Amino acid sequence: MHVLVATDGTLDTDKAALFATSLAGSEGSTTVVTIVRIPRRLVQELRDKWGGHAATTSDADAEYVGAPQFDSGTTVPRSWPGDDAVIDQYLGNKRVENARPVVLAIREIGGTAESLVREGDDVEDEILALCKELEADVILIGSHGHGAFTGLLGSTGAKLVRRATVPVLVIR
């Protein structure tokens, strides 16, 4: 059995690990996912902040192909790593922050688990798409979070219970 655990970092790590490991069994596996909404202003705010840092000593593509322009028309500072790199780092940080504790807890009690992070504005759609893509047999989610999965069982959990084609286990 393949278990998909969706978390925003507020899921009780020990409970999630016990349920996921029990459901997956000795032959199954678990994927722990966190869905991250990237605020639309994030890149601009990071550009503004990054522009204040000292330039790196490494060569930049701009030296060879011309410096790209920010929306405001100013040249990107040599130290700017690029929008994709900044967003990838942000997503990676969220994966470690939100999903890794559950993965480690599952592995600690003998289960098999990996973690993923996905960027998306619609958390439920992303979870359902990932469930289909991974051919998950069950979705495990917390009953109330404070991040991407906000509210009581009236938001993400309730929507998944209504829309999922596989069983959804909601952990309190």
Beta strands, then each sheet from edge to edge (+ up, - down):
strand 1: 2-6
strand 2: 29-36
strand 3: 113-119
strand 4: 138-142
strand 5: 168-171
sheet 1: 3+ 2+ 1+ 4+ 5+
end
